């Protein structure tokens, strides 16, 4: 899938987040494949739907709450906690 097809799915903030993270990672690990870097950058965001399905985290859908996404993040203590980020960074 080309990046131009992903642009409508990502907000400017999300694109900037991914771009900065990939640039920083590529400077540190010049021989690592791009796919590995993308997975590393998105790893915690990929944990979030899993925790939702397991009822460990909570989100409500409220149409019109934001301009981009209708999610009201009620509780997400695992996927985006400092402890989880620290463990993921050590991996």
TORMI-8857 format. One record per residue (C-alpha): residue number from 1; residue in one letter; x, y, z. Coordinates in steps of 0.02 Angstrom, whole numbers, always signed. Example, Ala and Ser with C-alpha at 12.3 -4.5 7.8 and 13.67 -1.06 7.14 Angstrom:
% TORMI-8857
NODE  nr rest   east  north     up
NODE   1    A   +615   -225   +390
NODE   2    S   +684    -53   +357
% end
This chain:
% TORMI-8857
NODE  nr rest   east  north     up
NODE   1    X     +0     +0     +0
NODE   2    X    +68   +169    -47
NODE   3    X    +89   +305    +82
NODE   4    X    -29   +420    -15
NODE   5    X   -171   +296    +18
NODE   6    X   -136   +303   +205
NODE   7    X   -139   +493   +216
NODE   8    X   -328   +510   +235
NODE   9    X   -321   +384   +379
NODE  10    X   -187   +477   +477
NODE  11    X   -201   +648   +555
NODE  12    X    -57   +772   +537
NODE  13    X     -5   +736   +716
NODE  14    X     +1   +549   +685
NODE  15    X   +103   +570   +525
NODE  16    X   +226   +684   +615
NODE  17    X   +240   +560   +759
NODE  18    X   +280   +415   +643
NODE  19    X   +399   +519   +538
NODE  20    X   +501   +583   +686
NODE  21    X   +508   +411   +765
NODE  22    X   +567   +326   +607
NODE  23    X   +700   +459   +576
NODE  24    X   +767   +441   +753
NODE  25    X   +767   +251   +743
NODE  26    X   +852   +248   +574
NODE  27    X   +994   +357   +639
NODE  28    X  +1025   +233   +780
NODE  29    X  +1006    +71   +681
NODE  30    X  +1059    +96   +501
NODE  31    X  +1050    -89   +455
NODE  32    X   +875   -125   +523
NODE  33    X   +738   -154   +394
NODE  34    X   +605    -20   +373
NODE  35    X   +465   -143   +415
NODE  36    X   +546   -182   +582
NODE  37    X   +559     +3   +622
NODE  38    X   +377    +33   +576
NODE  39    X   +322   -110   +690
NODE  40    X   +431    -43   +831
NODE  41    X   +357   +131   +814
NODE  42    X   +178    +67   +809
NODE  43    X   +195    -74   +936
NODE  44    X   +107    +11  +1081
NODE  45    X    -31    +74   +967
NODE  46    X    -56   -105   +908
NODE  47    X    -73   -165  +1089
NODE  48    X   -217    -45  +1121
NODE  49    X   -353   -137  +1021
NODE  50    X   -300   -301  +1101
NODE  51    X   -323   -228  +1275
NODE  52    X   -492   -159  +1221
NODE  53    X   -548   -332  +1165
NODE  54    X   -488   -406  +1330
NODE  55    X   -584   -272  +1428
NODE  56    X   -424   -207  +1509
NODE  57    X   -448    -33  +1436
NODE  58    X   -601    +70  +1397
NODE  59    X   -656   +190  +1262
NODE  60    X   -826   +263  +1218
NODE  61    X   -883   +315  +1045
NODE  62    X   -957   +490  +1054
NODE  63    X   -997   +565   +883
NODE  64    X   -930   +742   +867
NODE  65    X   -817   +740  +1020
NODE  66    X   -666   +784   +911
NODE  67    X   -646   +840   +732
NODE  68    X   -554   +682   +678
NODE  69    X   -603   +531   +781
NODE  70    X   -758   +500   +888
NODE  71    X   -666   +414  +1031
NODE  72    X   -680   +467  +1213
NODE  73    X   -531   +380  +1295
NODE  74    X   -596   +334  +1466
NODE  75    X   -458   +221  +1530
NODE  76    X   -300   +155  +1449
NODE  77    X   -180   +117  +1592
NODE  78    X    -84    -24  +1507
NODE  79    X    -49    +12  +1325
NODE  80    X    +11   +191  +1350
NODE  81    X    +81   +188  +1526
NODE  82    X   +259   +238  +1565
NODE  83    X   +296    +63  +1628
NODE  84    X   +239    -18  +1464
NODE  85    X   +338   +109  +1363
NODE  86    X   +492    +74  +1468
NODE  87    X   +476   -114  +1444
NODE  88    X   +449    -93  +1257
NODE  89    X   +600    +22  +1244
NODE  90    X   +711   -109  +1327
NODE  91    X   +657   -244  +1202
% end
